[in-house]
Amino acid sequence: MNRVLFLILPFLLFCGFLSAQQAGSYELGVGLRFQKTEQLYWENGVGADYTSDFLFHKQVHLKLSYATSRLGSAMIGNAVKQDNYVLGADWHFRSDKDFHILAGLNTGFFHADMETPQFDVLPHNSMLFSLETGLYYKFKFPVTASLSVGYNLINGDGLTIPGTLFPVFYQLSVFYRLK
């Protein structure tokens, strides 16, 4: 829970600062994130997406998400319970249109909960650093959808980084625009 607050508080403070600077010219979306790691788990969760005229006329989007296998593969199977706390920024090409192409950088924290004491000798935590690219669509009603593929530059070797941190992942995000 402390890790979630560690990511959420700076994001909310920054968004609040930018909103105060540019009252009425920002967009904030919150919603669901569905993530599939290549050849491994489904990890689902929640996320937020923020942009403003202050951020290069809404070309830069700041995002925050939490995705976990507890709401995916571990819910219906015997998968390792793992959590991804991610903070990122995307550059949106064609930001004045409804359909955007995005490219971004993400950072955050990864935790794998092995649950059995015999696995205590294995690494459980890692920093996250990934590249992401994809498509973003802003519907006429207050919903946006994003489909992307990413690559974790830090990925698991099982000795110093959790072995379940695979390099390639796919995401579908659906956000309701609050503003």
ABEGO torsion letter per residue (X at the ends): XAAAAAAAAAAAAAAAAAAAABBGABBBBBEBBBBBBBGBBBBBEBBBBBBBAABGGGABBBBBBBBBAAABAAAABABBBBBBBBBBBBBBBGAABABBBBBBBBBEBBBBBAGBAAAAABBABBBBBBBBBEBBBBBABBBBBBBBBBBBABBBAGAABBAABBABBBBBBBBBBAX
